[in-house]
Protein backbone atom coordinates (compact mmCIF):
# COMPACT_ATOMS: atom_id res chain seq x y z
CA UNK A 1 0.00 0.00 0.00
CA UNK A 2 1.46 3.33 -0.96
CA UNK A 3 0.61 6.93 -0.19
CA UNK A 4 0.09 9.17 -3.20
CA UNK A 5 0.68 12.92 -3.50
CA UNK A 6 -2.77 13.73 -2.07
CA UNK A 7 -2.20 11.67 1.07
CA UNK A 8 -4.64 9.01 -0.05
CA UNK A 9 -3.68 5.40 0.36
CA UNK A 10 -3.42 3.34 -2.80
CA UNK A 11 -4.24 -0.36 -2.88
CA UNK A 12 -1.80 -3.04 -1.72
CA UNK A 13 1.25 -3.67 -3.87
CA UNK A 14 2.72 -7.08 -4.70
CA UNK A 15 4.87 -8.41 -1.87
CA UNK A 16 3.58 -5.97 0.75
CA UNK A 17 3.27 -7.31 4.25
CA UNK A 18 0.58 -6.48 6.79
CA UNK A 19 3.17 -4.27 8.50
CA UNK A 20 3.76 -2.34 5.27
CA UNK A 21 0.04 -1.75 4.85
CA UNK A 22 -0.50 -0.64 8.44
CA UNK A 23 2.58 1.62 8.31
CA UNK A 24 1.27 3.23 5.13
CA UNK A 25 -2.11 3.84 6.72
CA UNK A 26 -0.45 5.34 9.78
CA UNK A 27 1.74 7.66 7.70
CA UNK A 28 -1.25 8.81 5.69
CA UNK A 29 -3.87 9.06 8.45
CA UNK A 30 -2.22 8.76 11.87
CA UNK A 31 -2.22 12.47 12.66
CA UNK A 32 -5.91 12.85 11.77
CA UNK A 33 -6.79 9.83 13.90
CA UNK A 34 -4.78 11.20 16.83
CA UNK A 35 -6.65 14.51 16.48
CA UNK A 36 -9.96 12.62 16.51
CA UNK A 37 -8.84 10.70 19.60
CA UNK A 38 -7.70 13.95 21.25
CA UNK A 39 -11.13 15.49 20.75
CA UNK A 40 -12.71 12.45 22.39
CA UNK A 41 -10.23 11.93 25.22
CA UNK A 42 -9.10 15.49 25.95
CA UNK A 43 -5.53 14.31 26.54
CA UNK A 44 -2.69 14.19 23.99
CA UNK A 45 -0.81 11.27 25.57
CA UNK A 46 -3.99 9.21 25.91
CA UNK A 47 -4.97 10.01 22.33
CA UNK A 48 -1.57 8.86 21.04
CA UNK A 49 -1.73 5.68 23.15
CA UNK A 50 -5.23 4.87 21.95
CA UNK A 51 -4.30 5.27 18.28
CA UNK A 52 -1.12 3.23 18.77
CA UNK A 53 -3.12 0.46 20.49
CA UNK A 54 -5.67 0.54 17.68
CA UNK A 55 -3.02 0.21 14.99
CA UNK A 56 -1.37 -2.66 16.87
CA UNK A 57 -4.72 -4.44 17.07
CA UNK A 58 -5.36 -3.71 13.42
CA UNK A 59 -1.94 -5.11 12.50
CA UNK A 60 -2.74 -8.34 14.33
CA UNK A 61 -6.03 -8.61 12.40
CA UNK A 62 -4.49 -7.85 8.98
CA UNK A 63 -3.63 -11.43 7.96
CA UNK A 64 -7.34 -12.32 8.03
CA UNK A 65 -8.43 -9.26 6.06
CA UNK A 66 -9.77 -10.39 2.70
CA UNK A 67 -10.25 -6.98 1.07
CA UNK A 68 -7.16 -4.84 1.65
CA UNK A 69 -8.89 -1.90 -0.06
CA UNK A 70 -11.16 -1.65 2.99
CA UNK A 71 -8.17 -1.30 5.31
CA UNK A 72 -8.63 2.43 5.93
CA UNK A 73 -12.28 2.18 6.94
CA UNK A 74 -11.49 -0.81 9.14
CA UNK A 75 -8.59 1.03 10.79
CA UNK A 76 -10.87 4.00 11.53
CA UNK A 77 -13.39 1.64 13.08
CA UNK A 78 -10.63 0.01 15.11
CA UNK A 79 -9.50 3.41 16.40
CA UNK A 80 -13.08 4.34 17.31
CA UNK A 81 -13.60 1.05 19.16
CA UNK A 82 -10.30 1.43 21.00
CA UNK A 83 -11.19 4.99 22.01
CA UNK A 84 -14.57 3.79 23.29
CA UNK A 85 -12.93 1.04 25.37
CA UNK A 86 -10.35 3.50 26.74
CA UNK A 87 -13.03 6.02 27.69
CA UNK A 88 -15.12 3.31 29.36
CA UNK A 89 -12.11 2.18 31.38
CA UNK A 90 -11.30 5.78 32.33
CA UNK A 91 -14.91 6.33 33.40
CA UNK A 92 -14.82 3.17 35.55
CA UNK A 93 -11.55 4.28 37.15
CA UNK A 94 -12.99 7.70 37.95
CA UNK A 95 -16.13 6.19 39.48
CA UNK A 96 -14.02 3.86 41.63
CA UNK A 97 -12.00 6.82 42.93
CA UNK A 98 -15.18 8.57 44.09
N, C-alpha and C positions, 0 to 999 in steps of 0.2 A: 504494500500500500504506500503510495507516495503522496506528498503534499504538492499541489500545483501553485502557481503564482497568486491565486486568489485566496489561498489558505484552505481550499476545499481538499478533501481527501479522495484520491482516485482509488479505483478498485485494487485488489490484491495483485501483486506481480508474481510471476513464476519464481519459485524457490523462497518466497517470503515465509518467515516463521510467524507464529502467533506473537512473539515478542516484537518482531518488526512492525506488525500491524498495530499492536497496542501502542508502541512508541510513536508511530506516525500519527495516530489519533491524539495522543497526548500533546505532541508538538503542535498540532493544528488546533486543538480545542481545549487544552488543559487550562489555560488562563481564563477562558470564558467559564469553564466549569467551576474553577476556584472562585470566581466572582459570584456565580450563582450560589455556591455553597456558603460564601461569606454573607450574602444577603439573608440566607436562611439561618445561619448559626450565630452571626454577629461577632465572630472571632476569627482572625486570619489564620492562626495556627491550627485551630480546629478545622477550618475550611480546607486547608492544605492536607491535613491528615485524612479527612473524609474522602477527598478526591483521590489521594494516593491509595487508600484502602479499596476504593471502588475500582480503580484501574488494576490493582493486584487481583481482586476477585474476578474482574473481567478477563484478565490474562489467563487465569486458571480455567475459565469456561471456554476460552477460544477454541481449543481442539475439537469441541463438540459443535461448534457453530457451523451450520451448513451453508448459510448465505453470508459470505464475508462482506457483501455490499451493505448489509444491514448493521454492520459493526458500530457505526456512529450512533444510530438510534438506540441500540442495545447498551452502548457505553453510557449514554445520557440516562437511560433508565436505571442502570446500575448505580450511577452517581446519586440519582434521586432516592433510590432505595437505601443506599448507604447513609445518606444524610438523614432520612427518616429514622433509621435505626439509631444513629448517633444522637439525634434530638430526643428520641424516646428514652434512651439510656441516661442522657443528661437530665431530663425531667424527673426520672425515677430517683437519680442521685440527689437532686435538689429537694424532692419530697422527703427523702429519708433523712436529710440534714435538718429538716424542720421538725 
